Amino acid sequence: MSNIPLYVAGEWREGAGREVLPRLNPSTDESLGQLTVATERDVADALGAAHDAFARWRAVAAHERAGLLHKVAAGIRAHASDFGRLIATELGNILPAATFEAMVAADVMDWSAGEARRIYGRVIPSRFPATRQFVLKEPIGPVFAVCPWNMPLIFPARKIAEALAAGCTVVIKPAEETPATAALLMQVLHEAGLPQGVVNMIFGRPAAISRTALASGTIRKLSFTGSVPVGKELARLAAEHLVKCTLELGGHAPTIVFDDADVDAAAPLLAERKARVSGQACNSPTRFYVQEGIYPRFREALAAAMAAVRVGDPLAQGTQMGPLVNARRLNTIEAFVADATASGARVIAGGHRVGERGQFHALTLLDEVPDSARIMSEEPFGVVAAMQSFRTLDEVVGKANALPYGLAAYVFSRSTRTLQEMTQRLEVGLLGLNGCNIAAAETPFGGVKESGYGSEGGSEGVEGFLTTKFVSEAGV
């Protein structure tokens, strides 16, 4: 997949004088080929195809939609090793994790297939004689889905699966940084028998494509995963046309470790989670608040665990963390570290680039970070984490809730009472207690405050692609 085409109305499109963008390997800085940029006509054709296909697709029986999604799941599993190598190459995630992402995406397809058969309405007892009243759940219409690069298969798979399960059609714009993974997913959908126009894939200038899609009158639902500023702008554009939104935006996950926590278990787990996708995950632990009684011990354990993470070629056996996705992310991480140290923080693990080529940076832990440092208020989205100590539960709740983010948080304590109180008081959509497993096909994923609204995953995910119709029938 050196030259990535578009997929519109069941056909691949490239060439014909279209602009192309370069693609680079983040591990080597070498060329991976080119990416086709959609023209205005391509975007219009994709929107038109989704519009025209909607009437046909919504009429397909639920069990048939489910059957297609099960076939797609099987196709993803059959290509798991191909997906793994593509993700490891164009994103830089380590090969075992990249291959596992394919298995998760297949699971998402299977779960959504089941949800297609569980879209229920209800009958309401009427207060009027000879009258039947009932509620129907119907597909909302064509969907515009915008995906980030950090989970280049899971995000497109989840948005497509949930939309198709509900009976919607899709125009999807995957990330330009990781297009080959999305293109292979389109190929799997095509080979599974996806009807023409039901899913269309375009790449190009994100702002221009989004403005066109949301102003077209065709799109009835926006599903976006990405940064807070972009999410706010898309929500504003969607509001002008009353397009329903699901927004999964940024996070800055507070990670709270109480004096009675199991340090020996928590420190290596959190180091491993911080290393996942080189810290480029919205639910990555970033702000570490550690109670005073165990602060020195936990700091030593976490620093040692982070320093032990092996950074290198994501395709090589034994590598535990690959590169950042591009030079911009590397420069951003260096800027966070420089700002923190200038503010008085200490680097106790990492803090430097790795190697002479590629976008590699050591997993980094900053100690005694003051609130004035940028990293305490801005999402780093990378391999750096910051530590502070705290005394009381009330104090740490205030610190954790102080930011406008509200996606994920993690709490470590042996006290059931402490865990219950933190569950009630933390302002987040996702909470891990003595663990970090907060995402699965069958569970909802989404945030509060400026981390967005709506959920993907679980039964809540498909619900976001449905509308409610109330029917009152007299004379029965």
Residue pairs with C-beta under 8 A, 6 or more apart in sequence:
1 33
1 86
1 180
1 183
1 184
2 32
2 33
2 34
3 14
3 20
3 33
3 34
3 35
3 36
4 14
4 23
4 33
4 34
4 35
4 36
4 179
4 180
4 183
4 203
5 12
5 13
5 14
5 36
5 183
6 12
6 13
6 14
6 36
6 38
6 42
6 46
6 201
6 202
6 203
7 13
7 183
7 186
7 190
7 199
7 200
7 201
8 42
8 45
8 46
8 49
8 200
8 201
8 202
9 45
9 46
9 48
9 49
9 196
9 197
9 200
10 49
10 190
10 194
10 195
10 196
10 197
13 36
13 42
14 36
15 36
18 36
18 37
18 38
18 39
18 42
19 36
19 37
19 204
20 34
20 35
20 36
20 37
21 34
21 35
21 37
21 176
21 203
22 31
22 34
22 35
23 31
23 32
23 33
23 34
23 35
23 90
23 179
23 180
24 30
24 31
24 32
24 326
25 31
25 32
25 89
25 90
25 358
26 90
26 91
26 92
26 322
26 323
26 324
26 325
26 326
26 358
26 359
27 89
27 92
27 313
27 314
27 315
27 322
27 323
27 358
27 359
27 360
28 357
28 358
29 357
29 358
29 359
32 89
32 90
32 180
35 176
35 179
35 203
36 203
37 203
37 204
37 205
38 46
38 202
38 203
38 204
38 209
40 212
42 202
43 202
43 204
43 209
43 212
43 213
44 212
46 171
46 200
46 201
46 202
47 142
47 171
47 212
47 213
47 216
47 218
47 219
48 218
49 169
49 196
49 197
49 200
50 142
50 143
50 169
50 170
50 171
50 197
50 198
50 200
50 218
51 142
51 169
51 218
52 197
53 169
53 195
53 196
53 197
53 198
54 139
54 141
54 142
54 168
54 169
56 195
57 65
57 164
57 167
57 168
57 169
57 195
57 198
58 138
58 139
58 167
58 168
60 167
62 116
62 117
62 119
62 167
63 116
63 117
65 113
65 116
65 164
65 165
65 167
66 113
66 114
66 116
66 117
66 165
67 113
68 164
68 192
68 193
68 194
69 109
69 110
69 112
69 113
69 116
69 161
69 164
69 165
70 109
70 110
70 113
71 192
71 193
72 109
72 161
72 188
72 189
72 192
72 194
73 106
73 107
73 109
73 110
73 113
74 106
75 188
75 189
75 191
75 192
76 83
76 102
76 105
76 106
76 109
76 153
76 157
76 185
76 188
77 102
77 103
77 106
79 102
79 184
79 188
80 99
80 102
80 103
80 106
81 99
82 184
83 98
83 99
83 101
83 102
83 105
83 153
83 181
83 184
84 95
84 96
84 98
84 99
84 100
84 101
84 102
85 95
85 98
85 315
86 98
86 180
86 181
86 184
87 93
87 98
87 99
87 101
87 102
87 152
87 153
87 178
87 181
88 94
88 95
88 98
88 314
88 315
88 322
89 180
89 314
89 315
90 152
90 177
90 178
90 179
90 180
90 181
91 98
91 149
91 150
91 152
91 177
91 178
91 181
91 277
91 322
91 325
92 278
92 314
92 322
92 323
92 324
92 325
92 359
93 101
93 277
93 278
93 314
93 322
94 314
94 319
94 320
94 321
94 322
95 314
95 315
95 319
97 276
97 277
98 314
101 151
101 152
101 153
101 154
102 153
104 154
104 441
105 153
105 154
105 157
105 158
105 185
107 440
107 441
108 154
108 157
108 158
108 161
108 441
108 457
109 157
109 161
110 441
111 161
111 441
111 442
112 158
112 161
112 162
112 164
112 165
112 441
112 461
112 462
113 161
113 165
115 162
115 165
115 459
115 461
115 462
116 164
116 165
116 166
116 462
118 459
119 137
119 165
119 166
119 462
119 466
120 137
121 134
121 135
121 136
121 137
122 134
122 135
123 132
123 133
123 134
123 135
124 133
124 134
124 135
125 133
126 132
126 133
126 472
128 474
130 474
130 475
130 476
131 472
131 473
131 474
131 475
131 476
132 471
132 472
132 473
132 476
133 470
133 471
133 472
133 473
134 470
134 471
134 473
135 468
135 469
135 470
135 471
136 468
136 469
136 470
136 471
137 466
137 467
137 468
137 469
138 167
138 466
138 467
138 468
138 469
139 166
139 167
139 168
139 465
139 466
139 467
140 166
140 168
140 220
140 221
140 244
140 465
140 466
140 467
141 168
141 218
141 219
141 220
141 221
142 168
142 169
142 170
142 171
142 218
142 219
142 220
142 221
143 159
143 163
143 168
143 169
143 170
143 171
143 219
143 220
143 221
143 222
143 223
143 465
144 170
144 171
144 172
144 173
144 210
144 213
144 214
144 219
144 221
144 222
144 223
144 243
145 156
145 159
145 160
145 163
145 170
145 171
145 172
145 173
145 222
145 223
145 224
146 172
146 173
146 206
146 210
146 222
146 223
146 224
146 225
146 226
146 234
147 155
147 156
147 159
147 172
147 173
147 174
147 175
147 182
147 225
148 155
148 175
148 225
148 226
149 175
149 176
149 177
149 178
149 325
150 277
150 280
150 281
150 282
150 325
151 277
151 281
152 174
152 175
152 177
152 178
152 181
152 182
153 181
153 182
153 185
155 174
155 225
156 172
156 174
156 181
156 182
156 185
157 185
158 456
158 457
158 461
159 170
159 172
159 223
159 225
159 456
160 170
160 172
160 185
160 189
160 199
162 456
162 461
162 462
162 464
162 465
163 169
163 170
163 221
163 223
163 465
164 170
164 198
164 199
165 462
165 465
166 462
166 465
166 466
167 465
168 221
168 465
169 197
169 198
169 199
170 198
170 199
170 200
171 200
171 202
171 213
171 219
172 182
172 199
172 200
172 201
172 202
173 201
173 202
173 203
173 204
173 206
173 209
173 210
174 181
174 182
174 201
174 203
175 182
176 203
176 204
176 206
177 325
177 326
178 325
179 203
182 201
183 201
186 199
186 201
189 199
202 209
206 230
210 234
210 237
211 237
213 219
214 222
214 234
214 237
214 238
214 240
214 241
214 243
215 237
215 240
215 241
217 241
219 241
219 243
220 243
220 244
221 243
221 244
221 245
221 246
221 464
221 465
222 234
222 238
222 243
222 244
222 245
222 246
222 247
223 245
223 246
223 456
223 464
224 230
224 231
224 234
224 245
224 246
224 247
224 248
225 248
225 249
225 282
225 456
226 249
227 249
227 250
228 249
228 250
228 379
228 404
228 405
228 450
228 451
231 247
231 249
231 452
232 450
234 245
234 247
235 245
235 247
238 244
238 245
244 464
245 453
245 454
246 446
246 452
246 453
246 454
246 455
246 456
246 464
247 452
247 453
247 454
248 282
248 407
248 445
248 446
248 447
248 451
248 452
248 454
248 456
249 282
249 407
249 447
249 450
249 451
249 452
250 282
250 379
250 381
250 405
250 407
250 450
250 451
251 282
251 283
251 284
251 286
251 379
251 405
251 406
251 407
251 408
251 447
251 451
252 286
252 287
252 377
252 378
252 379
252 403
252 405
252 407
253 283
253 284
253 285
253 286
253 287
253 407
253 408
253 409
253 410
253 428
254 286
254 287
254 289
254 396
254 399
254 400
254 409
254 410
254 426
255 270
255 285
255 286
255 287
255 288
255 289
255 385
255 409
255 410
255 412
256 289
256 290
256 390
256 396
256 400
256 409
256 410
256 411
256 412
256 422
257 263
257 266
257 288
257 289
257 290
257 291
257 294
257 298
257 412
257 413
258 291
258 393
258 411
258 412
258 413
258 415
258 418
259 291
259 292
259 293
259 294
260 413
260 414
260 415
260 418
261 294
261 298
261 412
261 413
261 414
261 434
262 412
262 414
262 434
263 294
263 297
263 298
263 301
264 301
266 298
266 412
266 434
267 298
267 301
267 302
267 304
267 305
268 301
268 305
269 435
269 436
270 285
270 288
270 302
270 305
270 410
270 436
271 302
271 305
271 306
271 308
271 309
271 363
272 305
272 309
272 320
273 284
273 285
273 436
274 284
274 285
274 306
274 363
274 383
274 385
275 306
275 309
275 320
275 321
275 363
275 383
276 284
277 284
278 321
278 322
278 323
278 324
278 325
278 361
278 382
278 383
279 286
279 363
279 380
279 381
279 382
279 383
279 384
279 385
280 324
280 325
280 329
280 381
280 382
282 379
282 381
282 407
282 408
282 451
283 407
283 408
283 430
283 438
283 439
284 381
285 385
285 410
285 436
286 375
286 379
286 380
286 384
286 385
286 386
287 376
287 385
287 386
287 388
287 399
287 400
288 302
288 385
288 386
288 387
288 388
289 387
289 388
289 389
289 390
289 396
289 399
289 400
290 298
290 299
290 387
290 388
290 389
290 390
291 389
291 390
291 391
291 396
292 389
292 390
292 391
295 389
299 348
299 365
299 367
299 387
302 349
302 365
302 387
303 348
303 349
303 365
303 367
304 349
306 349
306 350
306 363
306 364
306 365
306 385
307 349
307 350
307 362
307 363
309 320
309 321
309 363
310 318
310 319
310 320
310 321
311 319
311 320
311 321
311 322
311 354
311 360
311 361
311 362
311 363
312 319
312 322
312 354
312 355
312 360
313 319
313 322
314 322
314 323
321 363
321 383
322 360
323 330
323 358
323 359
323 360
323 361
324 330
324 333
324 359
324 360
324 361
324 382
324 383
325 359
326 359
327 359
329 359
329 381
329 382
330 353
330 359
330 361
332 380
332 381
332 382
333 361
333 364
333 380
333 382
333 383
333 384
334 353
334 361
335 374
336 374
336 375
336 378
336 380
336 382
336 384
337 347
337 351
337 364
337 366
337 384
339 373
339 374
339 375
340 366
340 369
340 373
340 374
340 375
340 386
341 347
341 366
343 369
343 370
343 372
343 373
344 368
344 370
344 373
345 366
345 367
345 368
345 369
345 370
345 373
345 386
346 366
346 367
346 368
347 364
347 365
347 366
347 367
348 365
348 366
348 367
349 362
349 363
349 364
349 365
350 361
350 362
350 363
350 364
350 365
350 383
350 384
351 362
351 364
351 366
352 361
352 362
353 360
353 361
353 362
354 360
354 361
354 362
361 382
361 383
362 383
363 383
364 383
364 384
364 385
365 384
365 385
365 387
366 373
366 375
366 384
366 385
366 386
366 387
367 387
368 387
368 388
369 375
369 376
369 386
369 387
369 388
370 376
371 377
373 386
375 384
375 386
376 386
376 388
377 403
379 405
388 399
390 396
390 399
393 418
393 421
393 422
397 422
397 425
397 426
400 409
400 426
400 427
401 425
401 426
401 427
404 449
404 450
405 447
405 449
405 450
405 451
406 427
406 428
406 429
406 447
406 448
406 449
406 450
406 451
407 428
407 429
407 430
407 446
407 447
407 448
407 451
407 452
408 428
408 429
408 430
408 431
408 432
408 438
408 447
409 422
409 426
409 428
409 430
409 431
409 432
410 431
410 432
410 433
410 435
410 436
411 418
411 419
411 422
411 426
411 431
411 432
411 433
411 434
412 433
412 434
413 419
413 422
413 434
419 433
419 434
422 431
422 433
423 431
423 433
427 448
427 449
428 447
428 448
428 451
429 444
429 445
429 446
429 447
429 448
429 451
429 455
430 438
430 439
430 445
430 446
430 447
431 438
432 438
438 445
439 445
439 457
440 457
441 457
441 458
442 457
442 458
443 457
443 458
444 455
444 456
444 457
444 458
444 459
444 460
444 461
445 455
445 456
445 457
445 458
445 461
446 452
446 453
446 454
446 455
446 456
446 460
447 453
454 464
455 461
455 464
456 464
